[in-house]
Amino acid sequence: MNERALSAFGWNESFAVAFEPYRHEGYSPARVAIQHRTYYVLYSEHGELKGEVTGKMQYLPRGPHDPPAVGDWVVIHPRPEEKAATILEVLPRKSKFSRQAAGEKNEEQIVASNVDVVFLVSGLDGNYNLRRLERYLVLAKESGARPVIVLNKADVCADLEKKKEEVQAIAGGVPILAMSAVQEGEVAALYSFLKPRKTGALLGSA
């Protein structure tokens, strides 16, 4: 297994340990990049593959056989010559973002997983909403990911210091970055929170 290639997608020691029982069975790990209605786009040591789940993931009740979500590391039976793979299992998740599934049943639907750092983005123009940012903070902390608040469009904000003080009052020590995405070099400040083999996600609106 080419772990160096996988590390670019966030593979680390904890996932390697979880995958160990499958290593000698000829299976491979892959990360879910995109979820479509009937298939998944997977990133793997074999390149990009089209993944489909086994029957048990489709028909058994939710629980140990939850269907994959974006960000999951999964165990696959690869068919590189077809650019395809069968998804057999989902490796244990380190973090997850979820919502209640549509319908009458009170079921959890995983929308993203294994995020290490989540950037909570709020524009400092007419889109600024402190209550919404508070909800994002709760969601991020419940997920298990590390939150970082990003206040975008600082270049068009007439009362930047006031808004920063308002956000600090609800942040509870969460780092706050005030920046402008259109200003060259300012986006680089986000990279200091993303170390090798870590995964970041953006939540909110710019």
C-alpha positions as CSV (number, residue, x, y, z in Angstrom):
1,M,0.0,0.0,0.0
2,N,1.4,3.4,-1.0
3,E,0.8,5.4,2.2
4,R,2.8,8.3,0.9
5,A,0.2,8.8,-1.9
6,L,-2.7,8.4,0.6
7,S,-1.2,10.9,3.0
8,A,-2.1,13.7,0.5
9,F,-5.7,12.9,1.2
10,G,-5.4,12.9,5.0
11,W,-4.4,9.3,5.7
12,N,-2.7,8.9,9.1
13,E,-1.6,6.4,11.7
14,S,-5.1,6.1,13.3
15,F,-6.7,5.1,10.0
16,A,-3.8,2.8,9.3
17,V,-4.4,0.9,12.5
18,A,-8.1,0.6,11.8
19,F,-7.4,-0.7,8.3
20,E,-4.8,-3.3,9.5
21,P,-7.3,-6.3,9.7
22,Y,-8.2,-5.8,6.0
23,R,-4.6,-5.3,4.7
24,H,-3.8,-9.0,4.2
25,E,-7.2,-9.7,2.5
26,G,-6.2,-7.8,-0.7
27,Y,-8.3,-4.8,0.0
28,S,-7.3,-1.1,-0.2
29,P,-8.3,2.1,1.6
30,A,-9.9,5.0,-0.2
31,R,-11.4,8.4,0.8
32,V,-14.8,9.5,-0.3
33,A,-14.5,12.7,-2.2
34,I,-17.9,13.1,-3.8
35,Q,-21.3,11.5,-3.0
36,H,-23.8,11.0,-5.9
37,R,-27.2,9.4,-5.7
38,T,-26.0,5.9,-6.8
39,Y,-22.2,6.0,-6.6
40,Y,-19.2,7.7,-5.0
41,V,-16.0,9.3,-6.3
42,L,-13.1,7.8,-4.4
43,Y,-9.5,8.9,-4.1
44,S,-7.1,6.0,-3.6
45,E,-3.6,4.8,-4.3
46,H,-5.0,3.5,-7.6
47,G,-6.1,7.0,-8.6
48,E,-9.7,8.2,-8.8
49,L,-12.3,5.4,-8.8
50,K,-16.0,5.1,-9.1
51,G,-17.2,3.4,-5.9
52,E,-20.4,1.5,-5.3
53,V,-21.5,0.1,-1.9
54,T,-22.3,-3.6,-1.1
55,G,-25.8,-4.7,-0.6
56,K,-25.6,-4.7,3.2
57,M,-24.9,-1.0,3.2
58,Q,-27.9,-0.3,1.0
59,Y,-30.5,-2.4,2.8
60,L,-29.5,-3.0,6.4
61,P,-30.7,-0.6,9.1
62,R,-28.5,2.4,9.9
63,G,-25.9,1.7,12.6
64,P,-22.6,-0.3,12.1
65,H,-23.3,-0.3,8.3
66,D,-24.0,3.3,7.8
67,P,-23.5,4.3,4.2
68,P,-20.3,6.3,3.4
69,A,-20.3,10.1,3.6
70,V,-17.9,12.7,2.1
71,G,-14.7,12.5,4.0
72,D,-15.0,8.9,5.1
73,W,-12.1,6.4,4.8
74,V,-13.5,3.2,3.4
75,V,-12.3,-0.3,2.7
76,I,-12.6,-1.2,-1.0
77,H,-12.1,-4.1,-3.4
78,P,-10.5,-2.1,-6.2
79,R,-10.8,-2.8,-9.9
80,P,-8.2,-0.4,-11.3
81,E,-8.6,-1.7,-14.8
82,E,-12.2,-0.5,-14.7
83,K,-11.5,2.6,-12.7
84,A,-14.0,1.2,-10.2
85,A,-14.3,-0.3,-6.7
86,T,-16.7,-2.0,-4.4
87,I,-17.0,-0.3,-0.9
88,L,-17.1,-2.9,1.8
89,E,-16.8,-1.1,5.1
90,V,-16.5,2.4,6.6
91,L,-13.5,2.9,8.9
92,P,-14.2,4.5,12.3
93,R,-14.8,8.3,12.0
94,K,-12.7,10.8,14.0
95,S,-15.3,13.6,13.6
96,K,-18.7,14.1,11.8
97,F,-21.1,16.7,10.7
98,S,-24.7,15.4,10.7
99,R,-28.3,16.4,10.4
100,Q,-31.7,14.8,10.8
101,A,-32.6,12.7,7.8
102,A,-35.6,13.7,5.8
103,G,-38.8,11.8,6.7
104,E,-40.7,10.9,9.8
105,K,-38.0,8.7,11.4
106,N,-35.6,10.5,13.8
107,E,-32.4,9.2,12.0
108,E,-29.0,10.9,11.8
109,Q,-27.6,11.6,8.3
110,I,-23.8,12.1,8.1
111,V,-23.0,14.8,5.6
112,A,-19.2,15.0,6.2
113,S,-16.7,13.2,8.3
114,N,-13.0,13.1,9.4
115,V,-12.6,16.9,9.3
116,D,-9.8,18.1,11.6
117,V,-10.3,21.9,11.2
118,V,-13.5,23.6,10.2
119,F,-13.3,27.3,9.1
120,L,-16.5,29.1,10.0
121,V,-16.8,31.8,7.4
122,S,-18.9,34.9,7.8
123,G,-18.9,37.9,5.5
124,L,-18.5,41.3,7.1
125,D,-21.0,42.9,4.6
126,G,-24.8,42.5,4.6
127,N,-24.3,38.8,5.2
128,Y,-23.0,39.3,8.7
129,N,-25.1,37.4,11.2
130,L,-23.9,36.8,14.8
131,R,-26.7,34.4,15.7
132,R,-25.9,32.2,12.7
133,L,-22.2,32.2,13.6
134,E,-23.2,31.0,17.1
135,R,-25.1,28.1,15.6
136,Y,-22.0,27.2,13.4
137,L,-19.8,27.2,16.5
138,V,-22.2,24.7,18.3
139,L,-22.2,22.5,15.2
140,A,-18.5,22.6,14.9
141,K,-17.8,21.8,18.5
142,E,-20.3,18.9,18.4
143,S,-18.6,17.5,15.4
144,G,-15.2,17.0,17.1
145,A,-13.4,19.2,14.6
146,R,-11.3,22.3,15.7
147,P,-13.2,25.5,14.8
148,V,-11.6,28.6,13.4
149,I,-13.7,31.7,12.7
150,V,-13.0,33.5,9.5
151,L,-14.4,37.1,9.1
152,N,-14.2,37.7,5.3
153,K,-14.5,41.0,3.4
154,A,-12.6,43.0,6.1
155,D,-11.6,45.4,3.3
156,V,-15.2,46.6,2.9
157,C,-16.2,46.7,6.6
158,A,-16.5,50.2,8.1
159,D,-16.7,49.0,11.7
160,L,-14.3,46.1,11.7
161,E,-13.1,46.4,15.3
162,K,-16.6,46.5,16.6
163,K,-17.6,43.4,14.8
164,K,-14.4,41.6,15.9
165,E,-15.3,42.5,19.5
166,E,-18.8,41.1,19.0
167,V,-17.5,37.8,17.6
168,Q,-14.9,37.5,20.4
169,A,-17.7,37.7,23.0
170,I,-19.3,34.5,21.6
171,A,-16.1,32.7,20.4
172,G,-15.1,31.2,23.7
173,G,-11.4,31.3,22.8
174,V,-11.8,30.1,19.2
175,P,-9.2,31.7,16.9
176,I,-10.6,34.6,14.8
177,L,-9.1,35.7,11.5
178,A,-10.2,38.9,9.8
179,M,-9.2,39.0,6.2
180,S,-10.2,39.6,2.6
181,A,-10.2,36.7,0.2
182,V,-9.5,39.0,-2.8
183,Q,-6.4,40.4,-1.2
184,E,-3.3,38.6,-2.4
185,G,-1.6,36.6,0.3
186,E,-4.3,37.0,3.0
187,V,-5.8,33.5,2.4
188,A,-2.4,32.0,3.3
189,A,-3.2,32.7,6.9
190,L,-5.6,29.7,6.8
191,Y,-2.8,27.3,5.9
192,S,-1.1,27.8,9.4
193,F,-4.0,25.7,10.8
194,L,-3.6,22.9,8.3
195,K,-0.8,20.6,9.1
196,P,0.3,17.6,7.0
197,R,-2.3,14.8,6.9
198,K,-5.0,17.1,8.2
199,T,-8.3,17.9,6.6
200,G,-10.0,21.3,6.5
201,A,-13.5,22.3,5.6
202,L,-15.4,25.6,5.1
203,L,-18.8,26.2,6.7
204,G,-20.8,29.3,6.2
205,S,-21.0,31.9,3.5
206,A,-18.5,34.4,2.3
